[in-house]
């Protein structure tokens, strides 16, 4: 339903042109979940913002970028070509693709009730009257597990608890009936028990509504619970992808291996935590060659710091961008 | 909202009562009173020797011999019960007659200036924030600094010159000569409006410059909020989005300083009025103080502070309407 090819995003800044996302391609199928994993600064949020054309004014998509989306009515929409003020863009936002954010408190406006913001969205996309919109909103709040929805609908965001707000946020994003949901770290700000509830809820809603979903997180544990496919991002490129179970069982890229090792385990309480060493470089100081070579434990001097690795497919259905899995001369052939 | 309004209203009434006491005390502070001043005026240079008893007689004539507390209650009782602001000694008539029209004209200038200030600065500030970094934004910033740097009286002179040269506007006054003493009519109001815009533009000038910067700064902050991106991601059209989400909160610091703006306009009014030849209250207030004509001074001070207190009440209600968290937190 969503096909992203060669997505590159550049920003004009005072330090010159920076390109925090380079040549990212992925697909989302109806009813399936793609997990986008990476540290802060890996470009995963910017990538999803580009899908809804929510990037700030100093950002631009490269000429090779193609983002196509099949709308609910069957039409193909070329998202990368839509003009900023086009009606079709407003229909896409909310009506076709819904988005939920990490901070439910900050993503609601504090000065309107939950119901006001839901009904606004419903009326924009479904063109129905006030009363009908209210009924739909109450129904949606009930669906996300909010008790007394017909009273809660008139509450302000600050009158709700954190988990409740995140449920309301999901209800808001789904109120116009999108076919694709982008969830940008929706559980990161919640405590663990509520996090599990919200994940369950999202999985159930996805099954009931048959939505495609892009789930962004830095937590591979969360990905394991919700995503069918996973794409690991580092400095604006996808370094590894595949079916979630396969990637978690046998990670190919040293970065994915590092991320998995960094998850604290209850079985190894006495061991020290093993973080991925170093920090993610700033996009202004992008390393030459493989972007990860500055932190890579298996770095091959003379290759990784000079040549950018190709995407290769060591196993069917998997791909990885790493010189450990390609031979230098052969380019695309598997190691 | 009703409860909140009532609370604020009661608060306003209490503030006004306290303010009236303070105003009365301020009226009493200058040494001497109108009885001294009257005796001096009447008999100085006539060779008549004035005794303490004569002054005391004048004082009792004017009702100034009673104790202060009693006089306060007489005064405030007259105002509240009969709209009677007391005697304007120097004019030998009532304060209401002296102040009357001038009060309305001053109020008219203030309101026109306020409306003009907000009608320009709020939309322009929003526009500048949305187009931040554009050449238009820089142009507006330069205008703002110019507006803040230019003294009012100079601006008044320049405006007066061009208004007269280009539009043939009358110089001076708020009313044309033939309407000066005419009863109020539609034609007179129209004549007033034709005269009012000039002082209003002069008085609004620096406030517009200042409030554009305020609006631009807060609007820029609000535009970066996640709630704005979230609303955009739900397909809310841009124009509606700007007004409903960021602008409603960005306007907050402007609304909360309405009272200050009223005060500032009144302080700047006398100089502008002097240049433009307007009659207004500020000038009268100064004169009343020099003459120790206490009830005139008191009435003007009271009116002014009441306007400010009332505007603060209005701004409280507006703020609560703009941001419901204020009401709930109160």
Boltz contact constraints between the chains, C-beta under 6 A:
constraints:
  - contact:
      token1: [A, 52]
      token2: [B, 233]
      max_distance: 6.0
  - contact:
      token1: [A, 54]
      token2: [B, 233]
      max_distance: 6.0
  - contact:
      token1: [A, 90]
      token2: [B, 235]
      max_distance: 6.0
  - contact:
      token1: [A, 93]
      token2: [B, 233]
      max_distance: 6.0
  - contact:
      token1: [A, 93]
      token2: [B, 235]
      max_distance: 6.0
  - contact:
      token1: [A, 94]
      token2: [B, 234]
      max_distance: 6.0
  - contact:
      token1: [A, 94]
      token2: [B, 235]
      max_distance: 6.0
  - contact:
      token1: [A, 95]
      token2: [B, 235]
      max_distance: 6.0
  - contact:
      token1: [A, 99]
      token2: [B, 233]
      max_distance: 6.0
  - contact:
      token1: [A, 101]
      token2: [B, 226]
      max_distance: 6.0
  - contact:
      token1: [A, 103]
      token2: [B, 226]
      max_distance: 6.0
  - contact:
      token1: [A, 106]
      token2: [B, 226]
      max_distance: 6.0
  - contact:
      token1: [A, 107]
      token2: [B, 226]
      max_distance: 6.0
  - contact:
      token1: [A, 107]
      token2: [B, 227]
      max_distance: 6.0
  - contact:
      token1: [A, 107]
      token2: [B, 230]
      max_distance: 6.0
  - contact:
      token1: [A, 109]
      token2: [B, 227]
      max_distance: 6.0
  - contact:
      token1: [A, 109]
      token2: [B, 245]
      max_distance: 6.0
  - contact:
      token1: [A, 111]
      token2: [B, 323]
      max_distance: 6.0
  - contact:
      token1: [A, 121]
      token2: [B, 234]
      max_distance: 6.0
  - contact:
      token1: [A, 124]
      token2: [B, 235]
      max_distance: 6.0
